[in-house]
């Protein structure tokens, strides 16, 4: 029985290795049921590599922005000191609807201070800042947190304001005569105390007069950071 099985296996192998059989069989598999699986596998590999490249590129671009911002200043704002960054993976959103806080796992260097550090997504949009660090895990209040605030400015035409997070984020203290338009891109300001300058924060979707202070406008904004679209983030640190 074993000899018969061996002999049949041998014949089967020889048969399918003949060019007249192998080539049509290969073409059939490639153009039929096997093709989608191969395509999906290659697509997943490509997307993973693209996201990894994007993270490195965003970090390098932010570093270059810091260097350019420090040129001509007597006391640079820490561009060189903030060259350290770490790629992280989101482990938990809390709450699951509009996450005010995320927990990220990352390889955080012991020689780097990450407390109050800026966190961006893989596209470079502001995610939040580090509140607490426990081993490889970091707790990060997001820009949807009602306690989150950061100074912002318009990317195209200059005006400033204070971004305040929440389920309906807004920007306060924008001068009433500022050249604001729907669709304006707001970035972290050079006047901001904790954030690296030039990081995309939000887009203006509505302009209102401040009912409590007539010399200011209040802007409703849509943050660029979209939860649940990617698990990758970048944590920027300051070398000790």
C-alpha positions in Angstrom: 0.0 0.0 0.0 2.8 2.4 0.9 4.6 1.6 -2.4 1.4 2.4 -4.3 1.0 5.7 -2.5 4.6 6.6 -3.1 4.4 5.7 -6.7 1.2 7.7 -7.3 2.7 10.7 -5.5 5.8 10.4 -7.7 3.7 10.3 -10.9 1.5 13.2 -9.6 4.7 15.4 -9.0 6.2 14.5 -12.4 2.9 15.2 -14.1 2.4 18.7 -12.6 6.0 19.6 -13.3 5.7 19.1 -17.0 5.7 22.5 -18.8 2.6 21.7 -20.8 0.8 21.1 -17.4 2.6 23.5 -15.1 2.2 26.7 -17.2 -1.6 26.5 -17.8 -2.1 25.5 -14.2 -0.1 28.4 -12.9 -2.0 30.8 -15.2 -5.3 29.4 -14.0 -4.4 29.9 -10.4 -3.1 33.4 -10.9 -6.2 34.5 -12.9 -8.8 32.8 -10.7 -9.3 32.1 -7.0 -5.6 32.5 -6.0 -5.3 36.1 -7.5 -7.4 37.9 -4.9 -5.6 36.4 -2.0 -2.2 37.3 -3.5 -3.5 40.8 -4.2 -4.8 41.3 -0.6 -1.5 40.0 0.9 0.6 42.4 -1.3 -1.8 45.3 -0.5 -1.5 44.8 3.3 2.3 44.6 3.0 2.4 47.8 0.9 0.0 49.7 3.3 2.1 48.7 6.3 5.3 49.8 4.7 3.7 53.1 3.6 2.5 53.9 7.1 5.9 53.2 8.6 7.5 55.4 6.0 4.9 58.1 6.7 5.7 58.1 10.4 9.4 58.5 9.9 8.8 61.3 7.3 6.4 63.2 9.6 8.9 63.1 12.5 11.8 64.2 10.3 9.7 67.1 8.9 8.7 68.2 12.4 12.4 68.2 13.4 13.2 70.3 10.3 10.4 72.8 11.1 11.9 73.2 14.6 15.3 73.9 13.2 13.9 76.5 10.8 11.9 78.2 13.5 15.0 78.4 15.7 17.1 80.2 13.0 17.7 83.8 13.9 16.5 83.4 17.5 19.0 84.1 20.3 17.4 81.4 22.5 16.1 78.5 20.3 12.9 77.0 21.5 14.4 73.5 21.9 14.5 72.3 18.3 17.7 70.3 18.7 16.6 69.0 22.2 13.3 67.7 20.8 14.9 65.5 18.1 13.9 62.3 19.9 10.7 60.6 18.9 9.1 57.2 19.4 6.5 55.3 17.3 3.6 54.1 19.4 0.6 51.8 19.0 -2.9 52.7 20.4 -4.0 50.0 22.9 -7.1 51.5 24.2 -9.6 54.4 23.5 -11.6 55.8 26.4 -14.5 56.2 25.9 -15.1 54.4 22.7 -17.4 57.1 21.2 -15.3 60.3 21.2 -12.1 59.3 23.0 -10.9 61.8 25.6 -8.0 59.6 26.4 -5.9 56.9 24.8 -3.4 54.5 26.1 -0.3 53.9 23.8 2.4 51.3 24.0 5.7 52.4 22.7 9.5 51.9 23.2 10.2 55.0 25.3 13.9 55.7 25.9 14.9 56.1 29.5 17.2 59.0 28.5 14.2 61.0 27.2 11.5 62.9 29.0 8.1 62.3 27.5 5.9 63.9 30.1 3.8 66.7 28.5 5.3 65.7 25.1 3.4 66.3 21.9 1.7 63.3 20.2 0.7 63.2 16.5 -0.9 60.7 14.3 0.9 59.1 11.3 -0.3 62.0 9.1 1.2 64.6 11.4 -2.1 65.9 13.0 -2.1 66.7 16.7 -3.5 63.9 18.8 -2.7 65.2 22.3 0.0 65.2 24.9 1.5 62.7 27.4 0.0 63.0 30.9 1.6 60.0 32.5 4.1 57.3 31.7 4.2 53.7 33.2 6.9 51.6 31.7 6.2 51.2 27.9 2.7 52.6 28.3 1.7 56.3 28.0 -1.6 57.9 29.0 -2.5 60.6 26.5 -5.5 63.1 26.9 -6.6 63.7 23.3 -7.6 67.0 21.7 -11.2 65.8 22.3 -10.7 66.1 26.0 -12.6 69.0 27.6 -9.6 69.9 29.6 -7.3 70.1 26.6 -6.1 73.5 25.5 -3.4 74.7 23.1 -2.5 78.0 21.3 -3.2 77.9 17.6 -2.7 80.2 14.6 -4.0 80.3 11.0 -1.7 78.6 8.5 -2.5 80.9 5.5 -3.3 84.3 7.0 -2.1 85.2 10.4 -4.4 85.3 13.4 -4.3 83.5 16.7 -6.6 81.8 19.2 -6.9 79.2 21.9 -8.2 75.8 21.0 -10.3 74.0 23.6 -11.2 70.4 23.2 -14.5 68.5 23.9 -17.2 66.8 21.9 -17.7 70.1 20.1 -14.2 71.7 19.9 -13.9 75.5 19.6 -11.2 78.2 19.3 -11.7 81.2 21.5 -10.1 84.7 21.7 -9.8 85.2 18.0 -9.7 89.0 17.3 -13.0 90.2 15.9 -11.4 91.8 12.8 -9.2 88.7 12.0 -9.4 87.6 8.3 -11.1 84.3 9.2 -12.7 82.1 6.5 -14.5 78.7 6.6 -11.9 76.0 5.8 -8.9 77.8 7.3 -6.3 75.4 8.6 -5.2 76.0 12.2 -1.8 74.8 13.4 0.0 74.9 16.8 1.3 78.4 17.4 4.8 79.5 18.1 3.3 81.2 21.1 2.1 77.9 22.5 3.6 76.8 25.8 3.9 73.1 25.3 3.3 72.2 21.7 5.8 72.1 18.9 4.9 74.8 16.4 3.4 74.1 13.0 1.4 70.9 13.8 -2.0 70.7 12.1 -4.8 70.9 14.6 -8.2 71.6 13.1 -10.2 73.2 10.2 -12.6 76.1 10.7 -16.2 75.1 10.1 -18.2 78.0 11.6 -17.5 81.6 12.7 -19.5 83.3 15.5 -19.2 86.4 17.5 -18.3 85.8 21.2 -21.5 86.7 23.1 -19.6 87.4 26.2 -16.8 89.5 24.7 -17.5 91.6 21.5 -13.9 92.1 20.7 -13.4 88.4 20.0 -14.7 85.7 17.6 -15.4 82.1 18.5 -14.7 79.4 15.9 -16.2 75.9 15.7 -13.6 73.6 14.3 -13.2 70.0 13.1 -10.0 68.4 14.4 -7.7 66.7 11.8 -7.1 63.7 14.2 -9.6 61.0 13.4 -9.7 58.2 16.0 -10.0 54.6 14.9 -8.5 55.3 11.5 -4.9 54.1 12.5 -3.3 52.6 15.5 0.0 54.4 14.9 1.1 57.6 16.7 4.3 59.5 17.1 5.5 60.7 20.6 8.0 63.5 20.6 10.4 63.7 23.5 13.0 66.0 25.0 16.4 64.5 25.7 17.4 64.9 29.4 
